Amino acid sequence: MKKILILALLAAPLTMFAQKFGHVNVEEIIPLMPEYTKAQTELQNSQKEYEDELKYMNEEFQKKLKDYDAQSKTLPETTRQRREQELTELNERMNTYAQSAEQKLQQLSAERMAAIENKILEAIKVVGDTGDFLYIFSNQGQIPYIGKGSIDVTQQVKDKLGIK
């Protein structure tokens, strides 16, 4: 019994050396993914559409403001108040639209990045399973030190995703 216990204690450190740790640079992978390029293009197109609409709204506002300024002194009080109200409402619509556009762009960006990150995580899991890694860490500030025993699996994850 004593011999078995001694053998077990001697073998324990050997199993510690058999454990593999890896690290991956996710920030290096993300810009190389076709999904990222597609998401960036989609975000830029959406942003341009919102900017174009805001530009149109602003031009309309400036035109009405210029007309109001030119005519305000000669307009009857009720007409002047109505036009002031129209200008105020148009300005409020522009502000609401700008806020809404910003929120939609942020939401779209978050959705696209979540899908990209999920795809990367799945690839990391596959690399971890097939490579018999105990842990794979991201080296984006989460690990202050990566020792010589850690294996960089960034390229393997890229290979699983089919990117260079």
Residue pairs with C-beta under 8 A, 6 or more apart in sequence:
19 134
20 131
20 132
20 133
20 134
20 151
21 133
21 134
21 135
21 136
21 137
21 149
21 150
21 151
22 127
22 128
22 131
22 133
22 135
22 136
22 137
22 150
22 151
22 152
22 153
23 136
23 137
23 138
23 139
23 143
23 146
23 150
23 151
23 152
23 153
23 154
24 124
24 127
24 136
24 137
24 138
24 139
24 152
24 153
24 154
24 157
25 138
25 139
25 140
25 152
25 154
26 117
26 120
26 138
26 140
27 140
28 154
29 120
29 154
29 157
29 158
29 161
29 163
30 36
30 116
30 120
32 158
32 163
32 164
33 116
33 119
33 120
33 161
33 163
34 163
35 112
35 115
35 116
35 119
36 116
39 109
39 112
39 113
39 116
42 108
42 112
43 105
43 108
43 109
43 112
46 104
46 105
46 108
47 101
47 105
50 97
50 98
50 101
50 104
50 105
53 97
53 101
54 94
54 97
54 98
54 101
57 90
57 93
57 94
57 97
58 94
60 90
61 87
61 90
61 91
61 94
64 83
64 86
64 87
64 90
65 87
68 83
68 84
68 87
72 80
72 83
75 83
119 161
120 157
120 161
123 157
123 160
123 161
124 136
124 153
124 157
126 160
127 133
127 136
127 153
127 156
127 157
127 160
128 136
128 153
131 151
131 153
131 156
133 151
133 153
136 153
137 143
137 146
137 150
139 146
158 164
